[in-house]
Amino acid sequence: MLKLKELSKPRNIALVALLIAANIGVSMLSVHTETLKLSFSFIIIAFSAYFFGSVAAALVGGLGDIASALIFPVGPYFPGFTLTAVLTGICFGVFLYEKTSILKISISVILNEFLGSLLLNSMWISILYSIPFKPLLISRLTTQILPMTAVEIVTLWLLFGKSMVIDNIKKAILSKRV
């Protein structure tokens, strides 16, 4: 796993900062309602986890969430969503750092979607908007969690599977010549 010493290198700080900026940009394209959020920011967090590990992915998720909430607010800022974004980065880092498989991708996505998005985010929405938790949970399960789980698994497998594209990106990002 990438050590904190490696993360303190100026080059790696710059790359993580670019991933945070990319996370903010992608979140700008998200579709929001009071109870649903459709976003592809998971791709940026997964990329940061793959290349730099859990700490960097947690930073990309957390700082990206805070900055997005400040720059493109959709309702009041709530730190619970930032916690979920940080935990998403940690989970992706644990399972995806440097090596992926369909099993690792599936486990990380299922954990993030069911524990993070379904349970935690439903609880945050329930607290924030005074919506009863159980009906919200059921509604979010069918309208967001199940579809997004499938979308995330397929998307991440296409990006991180046996593709030459990810190998070339990895070589360019992690090589000493860049």
Secondary structure as UniProt FT lines:
FT   HELIX           4..7
FT   HELIX           10..28
FT   STRAND          31..32
FT   STRAND          37..38
FT   HELIX           41..52
FT   HELIX           54..71
FT   HELIX           79..96
FT   HELIX           102..111
FT   HELIX           112..121
FT   HELIX           122..129
FT   HELIX           133..140
FT   HELIX           141..145
FT   HELIX           146..160
FT   HELIX           164..174
FT   TURN            176..177
//
